[in-house]
């Protein structure tokens, strides 16, 4: 009874510090609790804490032992092994996730994670395959619709991306920040410039959004749709301030300067663009 009391006491303190995002103290109290006993779900929470502290390797042996003993009843150990190996060996990460499915377990988080792993491996076919499996589990899921929208936007298939982006946006009560950019890209492709701009501006104040891609596309929207070349130049400059090594952004900036009548700055941008990407020379000859 005494061990059980101390276990509950330390686990409670660990959870409090986890809630406060004080991961080091949370790990400390999990470790004190495990001196007395160890429940599997609490141990998995501890593994998550260590992984976020980049200390996941410390529990690899324990997780492998749990996976060998209880893998037919629970997929938790395989999942956390995948999480840890993601930072060490992406192929092992993939293998553990696939082993969960091989044992007949079906869970949205596994499908989502596998889709992301294949994204890291530049395997578009399997990334889409597991995103569709995720969607089949729950067609109203914000995560599933967001994932499919992001894949189709990346593939520049905006007609397919649009219904998923719209559903993710609406089903999140229009509050899921990452959907703003995806739906704006679809509206931009549909030449709904005002709708696109409204969502881009919402995305601009969100920390989660990739600001480089946002500014890059806002520049194109202002230049190609609104014909506001001063704004297009402003947003190209913002994008370049984040990443100055993308030749296409310098090329776009040169085009906007030329449209605005500033040929001197246009030539300078074109010169930089070609230096970064020789393939852009062909565009300049057209």
C-alpha positions in Angstrom: 0.0 0.0 0.0 2.8 2.4 0.9 4.5 1.9 -2.6 1.1 2.5 -4.3 0.6 5.7 -2.3 4.1 7.0 -3.2 3.5 6.0 -6.8 0.3 8.0 -7.1 1.9 11.0 -5.3 4.9 11.2 -7.7 2.8 10.5 -10.8 0.5 13.4 -9.8 3.5 15.7 -9.4 4.9 14.5 -12.7 1.6 15.3 -14.5 1.4 18.8 -12.9 4.9 19.6 -14.2 4.0 18.1 -17.6 0.9 20.4 -17.7 3.2 23.4 -16.9 5.6 22.1 -19.7 8.4 21.8 -17.3 9.6 18.6 -18.9 12.8 18.1 -16.8 10.9 18.1 -13.5 8.1 15.9 -15.0 10.8 13.4 -16.0 12.3 13.6 -12.5 9.0 12.7 -10.8 8.2 9.9 -13.2 11.5 8.4 -12.4 10.8 8.6 -8.6 7.4 7.0 -9.2 8.9 4.1 -11.1 11.1 3.2 -8.2 7.9 1.9 -6.5 6.0 0.5 -9.4 5.3 1.1 -13.1 2.0 1.2 -15.0 2.2 1.0 -18.7 0.3 4.1 -19.6 2.3 6.2 -17.2 5.5 4.8 -18.7 4.4 5.7 -22.2 3.8 9.3 -20.9 7.3 9.3 -19.5 8.6 8.1 -22.9 6.9 11.0 -24.6 8.5 13.4 -22.1 12.0 11.9 -22.7 11.5 12.1 -26.4 10.7 15.8 -26.2 13.8 16.2 -24.1 15.9 14.4 -26.8 16.5 11.6 -24.3 14.4 9.0 -26.0 17.4 6.6 -26.4 17.3 6.0 -22.6 14.1 4.0 -22.9 14.7 2.1 -26.1 15.6 -1.2 -24.4 12.6 -1.0 -22.1 10.2 -0.2 -25.0 11.6 -3.1 -27.1 11.1 -5.5 -24.2 7.5 -4.3 -23.7 6.9 -4.6 -27.4 8.1 -8.2 -27.5 6.0 -9.2 -24.5 2.8 -7.3 -25.1 2.9 -6.3 -28.8 -0.1 -8.5 -29.6 -2.3 -6.6 -27.0 -1.1 -3.0 -27.3 0.7 -1.0 -29.9 1.9 1.7 -27.6 5.5 0.5 -27.4 5.8 0.3 -31.1 4.4 3.8 -31.5 6.9 5.3 -29.1 9.7 3.3 -30.6 8.7 4.9 -33.9 8.7 8.3 -32.3 12.2 7.9 -31.0 13.6 6.3 -34.1 12.2 9.2 -36.2 15.2 11.2 -34.9 17.7 8.4 -35.4 16.7 6.1 -38.2 13.6 7.0 -40.3 13.4 3.5 -41.9 13.2 1.9 -38.5 10.5 4.4 -37.6 8.5 3.4 -40.6 9.0 -0.3 -39.8 7.6 0.0 -36.3 4.5 2.0 -37.6 3.9 -0.6 -40.3 4.2 -3.4 -37.7 1.3 -1.8 -35.8 -0.9 -2.2 -38.9 0.4 -5.7 -39.6 -0.9 -6.7 -36.2 -4.4 -5.6 -37.1 -4.5 -2.3 -35.1 -6.2 0.6 -36.8 -5.7 4.1 -35.3 -5.9 7.6 -36.9 -2.6 8.7 -35.3 -0.7 5.8 -36.9 -2.1 6.6 -40.4 -1.3 10.3 -39.9 2.2 9.6 -38.7 2.9 7.1 -41.5 1.7 9.6 -44.1 4.1 12.2 -42.6 7.0 9.6 -42.6 6.5 8.9 -46.3 6.4 12.7 -46.9 9.9 12.9 -45.3 11.0 10.0 -47.6 9.6 11.9 -50.6 7.3 9.0 -51.4 4.2 10.8 -52.7 2.3 7.7 -53.5 2.5 6.2 -50.0 2.0 9.5 -48.3 -1.3 9.9 -50.2 -2.2 6.2 -49.6 -2.1 6.5 -45.8 -3.7 9.9 -45.8 -6.7 8.4 -47.7 -6.8 5.5 -45.1 -6.9 8.2 -42.4 -9.7 9.9 -44.2 -11.7 6.6 -44.5 -11.6 6.2 -40.7 -13.4 9.6 -40.3 -14.4 11.7 -43.3 -15.2 14.7 -41.1 -11.9 14.7 -39.3 -10.1 18.0 -39.5 -6.7 16.3 -39.5 -7.6 13.9 -42.3 -9.0 16.7 -44.5 -6.1 19.0 -43.7 -3.6 16.2 -44.6 -5.2 15.5 -48.0 -5.5 19.2 -48.8 -1.8 19.7 -48.0 -0.8 16.8 -50.2 -2.9 17.9 -53.2 -1.7 21.6 -52.8 1.9 20.3 -52.8 1.1 18.3 -56.0 -0.5 21.5 -57.4 -3.8 19.7 -57.9 -6.0 22.5 -56.5 -9.3 21.1 -57.8 -8.8 18.0 -55.6 -7.3 20.0 -52.7 -10.2 22.5 -52.5 -13.0 20.3 -51.0 -10.6 18.9 -48.3 -9.2 22.4 -47.5 -12.7 23.8 -47.2 -14.0 21.0 -45.0 -10.9 21.2 -42.7 -11.5 25.0 -42.4 -15.2 24.7 -41.7 -15.1 21.7 -39.4 -12.5 23.4 -37.2 -15.0 26.4 -36.8 -12.6 28.3 -39.1 -10.0 28.4 -36.3 -7.4 25.8 -37.4 -4.6 28.2 -38.5 -2.9 25.8 -40.9 -6.0 25.6 -43.0 -6.0 29.3 -43.8 -3.0 29.0 -46.1 -4.2 25.9 -47.9 -7.6 27.3 -48.6 -6.1 30.6 -49.7 -4.0 28.8 -52.2 -7.1 27.1 -53.6 -8.9 30.4 -53.8 -5.9 31.9 -55.6 -6.0 29.2 -58.2 -9.7 29.8 -58.7 -9.0 33.5 -59.1 -11.1 34.4 -56.1 -8.6 37.1 -55.2 -10.4 38.7 -52.3 -11.2 35.4 -50.6 -7.6 34.4 -51.0 -6.3 37.7 -49.6 -8.6 37.6 -46.5 -7.3 34.1 -45.6 -3.6 35.0 -46.3 -4.0 38.0 -43.9 -5.4 35.7 -41.3 -2.5 33.4 -41.8 0.0 36.2 -41.6 -0.7 36.7 -37.9 -0.4 33.0 -37.1 2.8 31.6 -35.6 2.1 28.2 -37.1 2.2 29.3 -40.7 5.3 29.0 -42.9 6.0 32.7 -43.4 8.3 32.2 -46.4 5.6 30.3 -48.4 3.0 32.8 -47.2 4.9 35.9 -48.4 5.9 34.2 -51.7 2.3 33.4 -52.6 1.0 36.8 -51.3 3.4 38.5 -53.7 2.1 36.4 -56.6 -1.5 37.2 -55.6 -0.8 41.0 -55.4 1.1 41.0 -58.7 -0.8 38.6 -60.9 -4.4 39.1 -59.6 -4.5 42.6 -58.1 -1.8 44.1 -60.4 -0.6 45.9 -57.3 3.2 45.7 -58.1 4.3 47.8 -55.1 2.6 45.3 -52.8 4.0 42.4 -54.8 7.5 43.8 -54.4 7.0 44.4 -50.7 6.0 40.8 -50.1 8.7 39.4 -52.3 11.2 41.3 -50.2 9.6 39.9 -47.1 10.1 36.4 -48.5 13.7 37.0 -49.5 14.4 38.4 -46.0 13.6 34.9 -44.7 15.3 32.8 -47.5 17.5 34.6 -50.0 18.6 31.4 -51.7 15.5 30.8 -53.8 16.1 31.9 -57.3 12.4 31.8 -58.3 11.6 34.5 -55.7 14.3 36.8 -57.1 13.0 36.1 -60.6 9.4 37.1 -59.5 10.8 40.2 -57.8 12.5 41.1 -61.0 9.3 40.7 -63.0 7.4 42.9 -60.6 10.1 45.6 -60.7 9.9 45.4 -64.5 6.1 45.7 -64.5 6.4 48.7 -62.1 8.8 50.4 -64.6 12.0 49.9 -62.5 14.2 48.2 -65.0 17.5 48.8 -63.1 16.3 46.8 -60.1 14.7 44.3 -62.3 18.0 43.5 -64.1 19.8 43.2 -60.7 17.1 40.7 -59.5 17.3 38.7 -62.7 21.1 38.5 -62.4 20.8 37.2 -58.8 18.1 34.7 -59.8 20.2 33.2 -62.6 23.2 32.9 -60.2 21.0 30.9 -57.9 19.3 28.8 -60.5 20.6 28.5 -64.1 17.3 27.1 -65.3 15.7 30.5 -64.9 17.8 31.8 -67.8 15.3 30.0 -70.2 12.4 32.0 -68.7 14.2 35.2 -69.2 14.7 34.4 -72.9 11.0 34.0 -73.5 
